[in-house]
């Protein structure tokens, strides 16, 4: 029972750290989206994808060190490759949902981009925990 509690406590700690790192990534992501879409008139899918991609490297470095305590330099390239696979899946998922919410359901692009970022956070954590940093 104690082992199960410690495992869940560790998982919760990782999730909290992941969310903290995600806040940094989300700030980068949404700021770029808003700047590109609102001020420069870039197509919302392009603006959202650009914001997402620009936050990837910062999030990978912070998550590998801070969240998952990964410091094996020999495996760095392999982990980075896996991380990008997870994030490409997450990007496609997020942009597909955003397209449906905005073009099919006619929902507000600003709110839906923020909502999709939440879905992407859960997808990224799951993929990072189970595939990249296991």
C-alpha positions in Angstrom: 0.0 0.0 0.0 2.8 2.4 0.9 4.5 1.7 -2.5 1.3 2.5 -4.3 0.9 5.7 -2.4 4.5 6.7 -3.1 4.1 5.9 -6.8 0.9 8.0 -7.0 2.6 10.8 -5.1 5.5 10.8 -7.5 3.1 10.7 -10.5 1.2 13.7 -9.1 4.4 15.6 -8.5 5.5 14.9 -12.1 2.1 16.1 -13.3 2.3 19.3 -11.3 5.9 20.0 -12.6 4.7 19.2 -16.1 1.9 21.8 -15.7 4.4 24.4 -14.4 6.6 23.8 -17.5 3.4 23.7 -19.6 2.6 27.2 -18.3 5.8 28.5 -19.7 5.1 26.7 -23.0 1.5 27.8 -23.0 2.6 31.4 -22.6 5.0 31.2 -25.5 2.4 29.3 -27.6 -0.6 31.6 -27.0 1.5 34.8 -27.2 2.8 33.8 -30.6 -0.7 32.7 -31.7 -2.2 36.0 -30.6 0.5 38.1 -32.2 0.4 36.2 -35.5 -3.4 35.9 -35.8 -4.7 39.1 -34.2 -2.0 41.6 -35.2 -0.4 40.2 -38.3 -3.5 38.5 -39.8 -1.9 35.0 -40.2 -4.3 32.2 -40.8 -5.4 30.8 -37.4 -4.2 27.3 -38.1 -0.8 28.5 -39.1 -0.6 30.8 -36.1 -1.6 28.1 -33.7 0.8 25.6 -35.2 3.7 28.1 -35.1 3.0 28.9 -31.5 2.9 25.2 -30.6 6.1 24.4 -32.5 8.1 27.3 -31.0 7.3 26.2 -27.4 8.5 22.6 -28.0 12.2 22.9 -27.5 11.9 25.0 -24.3 9.3 22.5 -23.0 11.5 19.5 -23.8 14.5 20.9 -22.1 12.6 21.9 -19.0 10.6 18.6 -18.8 13.6 16.4 -19.3 15.5 18.1 -16.4 12.8 19.5 -14.1 9.8 17.2 -14.5 11.3 13.7 -15.3 14.9 14.2 -14.0 16.4 12.8 -17.2 20.0 13.7 -17.7 21.5 10.8 -19.7 23.4 12.6 -22.5 23.8 9.4 -24.5 20.1 8.9 -24.8 19.3 12.6 -25.4 18.9 12.4 -29.2 16.6 9.4 -28.9 14.5 11.0 -26.2 14.3 14.2 -28.3 13.2 12.3 -31.3 10.5 10.5 -29.3 9.4 13.8 -27.8 8.9 15.2 -31.3 6.9 12.2 -32.4 4.6 12.7 -29.4 4.3 16.4 -30.1 3.6 15.9 -33.8 0.7 13.6 -32.9 -0.5 16.2 -30.4 -0.1 19.0 -32.9 -2.2 17.2 -35.5 -4.8 16.3 -32.9 -5.0 19.9 -31.7 -5.1 21.6 -35.1 -7.8 19.1 -36.2 -9.9 19.9 -33.2 -9.4 23.6 -33.6 -10.4 23.4 -37.3 -13.6 21.5 -36.3 -14.5 23.9 -33.5 -13.9 27.1 -35.6 -14.9 26.1 -39.1 -17.6 23.5 -38.4 -19.1 24.5 -35.0 -18.4 28.3 -35.5 -16.9 28.7 -32.0 -14.7 31.6 -31.0 -11.1 31.0 -32.2 -9.4 32.6 -29.2 -11.3 30.5 -26.7 -11.1 27.3 -28.7 -7.3 27.7 -29.2 -6.9 28.0 -25.4 -9.2 25.0 -24.9 -7.3 22.9 -27.4 -4.0 23.8 -25.6 -5.5 22.1 -22.5 -6.2 18.9 -24.5 -2.7 19.1 -25.9 -1.3 19.3 -22.4 -3.0 16.1 -21.3 -1.9 14.4 -24.6 1.7 15.6 -24.1 1.9 14.5 -20.5 0.6 11.0 -21.3 2.9 10.6 -24.3 5.9 11.9 -22.4 5.3 9.8 -19.3 4.5 6.5 -21.2 6.7 6.8 -24.3 9.5 9.4 -24.0 10.7 9.4 -20.4 9.5 6.0 -19.1 
